[in-house]
């Protein structure tokens, strides 16, 4: 029972194996980093981001050294758990002690993950800023997706490569939020409702790009729109996000025009080969490649180049009857290979 639990704990670890030289020294212990948390009174009237930043306490930003120490602590605990799962103890007391140590290290890993998550919550909020225009209703869902991405980044990050964690985590959060946003726009869950200022600035930018080949600076937009520069600087990232919104999916059965033509009729490639036929031909010619060289050459001359038996015989200096014999023998082998999945041409 204890052995199965140890093995289960080791197999359930979400980290890749990292074994630093110091992990193998029996006297080495990781530096434990735990910051004192400041708790604010809960206010239900606060917006989603405000509640997100204060729940579970607030801490200072981690230094690179403390971040490294937290990852070392997590992976040292994982190393010790895997090490315990491979040991064989002589009595129940030792097994019970080993399981207790493994459970304690699981708790230590969870505490380290919590410390990294709490200290990096601001990163999630920073990545969500381009989506503020969506509204408060959706921000809670974006915060949840960003939290999942950050938690996954903590578990997948390889600290031995020297890459700063915040760079890796920022990219992971941005990618997940972008995919989440794209999927909901395509499904129609998120509707695009640009403000009047966004529409005005976008029209001016498009006209300027068409005439000058590049986007105008903020001071040019201030003169053309009469809006404050702070307002323009705040809106421009939203306009870029608006430009990157994927187009909604269109059904192939969608009707166009008055004659009842659908999209499938417009985009159908009449010259394209059917998938089933292409797959079948690919399977056949894969089997042909397993034939002896002369037989394979004859099959290609006969069925790809369309040579007759006499023409093939002249090319290979063989009689028509001999070519027919080799062809029939090759076809028999191909049928057996395709029927039985056997790839040995000498069967």
URPEPE-V553656 format. One record per residue. N is the residue number from 1. OMEGA is omega in radians with two decimals (NA if undefined). Layout:
# URPEPE-V553656
n = [N:N]
omega = [OMEGA:OMEGA]
This chain:
# URPEPE-V553656
n = [1:2:3:4:5:6:7:8:9:10:11:12:13:14:15:16:17:18:19:20:21:22:23:24:25:26:27:28:29:30:31:32:33:34:35:36:37:38:39:40:41:42:43:44:45:46:47:48:49:50:51:52:53:54:55:56:57:58:59:60:61:62:63:64:65:66:67:68:69:70:71:72:73:74:75:76:77:78:79:80:81:82:83:84:85:86:87:88:89:90:91:92:93:94:95:96:97:98:99:100:101:102:103:104:105:106:107:108:109:110:111:112:113:114:115:116:117:118:119:120:121:122:123:124:125:126:127:128:129:130:131:132:133:134:135:136:137:138:139:140:141:142:143:144:145:146:147:148:149:150:151:152:153:154:155:156:157:158:159:160:161:162:163:164:165:166:167:168:169:170:171:172:173:174:175:176:177:178:179:180:181:182:183:184:185:186:187:188:189:190:191:192:193:194:195:196:197:198:199:200:201:202:203:204:205:206:207:208:209:210:211:212:213:214:215:216:217:218:219:220:221:222:223:224:225:226:227:228:229:230:231:232:233:234:235:236:237:238:239:240:241:242:243:244:245:246:247:248:249:250:251:252:253:254:255:256:257:258:259:260:261:262:263:264:265:266:267:268:269:270:271:272:273:274:275:276:277:278:279:280:281:282:283:284:285:286:287:288:289:290:291:292:293:294:295:296:297:298:299:300:301:302:303:304:305:306:307:308:309:310:311:312:313:314:315:316:317:318:319:320:321:322:323:324:325:326:327:328:329:330:331:332:333:334:335:336:337:338:339:340:341:342:343:344:345:346:347]
omega = [-3.14:-3.14:3.12:3.14:3.10:3.13:3.12:3.11:-3.14:-3.12:-3.09:3.14:-3.08:-3.07:2.99:-3.10:3.04:-3.10:3.06:3.14:-3.11:3.12:-3.07:3.09:-3.07:-3.09:-3.05:3.08:3.14:3.07:-3.11:-3.14:3.09:-3.13:3.07:-3.08:3.08:-3.09:3.11:3.08:-3.10:3.13:-3.09:3.14:-3.14:3.14:-3.01:-3.10:3.11:3.11:-3.12:-3.06:-3.07:-3.12:-3.11:3.03:3.13:-3.14:3.08:3.06:-3.12:3.00:3.09:-3.14:3.14:3.08:3.11:3.14:3.12:3.10:3.08:3.12:-3.14:-3.06:3.03:3.10:3.10:3.12:-3.13:3.12:3.11:3.12:3.11:-3.10:-3.14:-3.11:3.06:-3.09:-2.98:-3.11:-3.06:-3.11:3.13:3.08:-3.13:3.12:-3.14:3.12:3.10:3.11:-3.14:3.11:3.11:3.13:3.02:3.09:3.12:3.08:-3.13:3.11:3.11:3.10:3.12:-3.14:3.12:-3.13:-3.09:-3.08:-3.08:3.14:3.14:3.13:3.12:-3.14:3.11:-3.14:-3.11:-3.07:3.13:-3.09:-3.09:-3.09:-3.11:3.14:-3.07:-3.07:-3.06:-3.05:3.13:3.11:3.10:3.09:3.13:3.11:3.10:3.10:3.09:-3.14:3.14:3.12:3.12:3.12:3.11:-3.10:-3.08:-3.03:3.09:-3.04:-3.11:-3.10:3.11:3.11:3.09:-3.08:-3.07:3.10:3.13:-3.09:3.13:3.12:3.14:-3.14:-3.14:-3.14:-3.12:3.12:3.13:3.12:3.11:3.13:-3.12:-3.10:-3.10:3.05:-3.13:3.14:3.14:-3.13:3.13:3.10:-3.14:3.13:-3.12:3.10:3.14:3.11:3.11:-3.13:-3.12:-3.11:-3.13:3.11:3.13:3.13:-3.14:3.12:3.13:3.12:-3.14:-3.09:-3.03:3.11:3.10:-3.12:3.13:3.05:-3.10:-3.12:3.07:3.13:3.10:-3.13:-3.06:-3.08:-3.07:3.12:3.09:-3.11:3.12:3.13:3.14:3.13:3.13:-3.06:-3.02:3.07:3.12:3.11:3.09:3.09:3.11:3.14:-3.07:3.12:3.14:3.11:3.12:3.13:3.13:3.13:3.07:3.12:-3.13:-3.07:3.12:3.07:-3.07:-3.09:3.07:3.12:3.09:-3.08:-3.12:3.14:-3.10:-3.04:-3.09:3.07:-3.05:-3.14:-3.11:-3.14:3.11:-3.07:-3.11:3.13:3.12:3.13:-3.14:3.13:3.12:3.13:-3.13:-3.07:2.98:3.10:3.12:-3.14:3.13:3.09:3.04:-3.04:-3.10:3.12:3.12:3.13:3.11:3.13:3.13:3.08:-3.05:-2.94:3.05:3.13:3.09:3.13:3.05:3.12:-3.12:3.13:3.12:3.12:3.12:-3.14:-3.07:-3.13:3.11:3.11:3.10:-3.14:-3.14:3.09:3.12:3.14:3.13:3.13:-3.13:3.12:3.13:3.11:3.10:3.12:3.13:3.12:3.13:3.13:-3.11:-3.12:-3.04:-3.09:-3.13:-3.08:3.12:-3.07:-3.09:-3.12:NA]
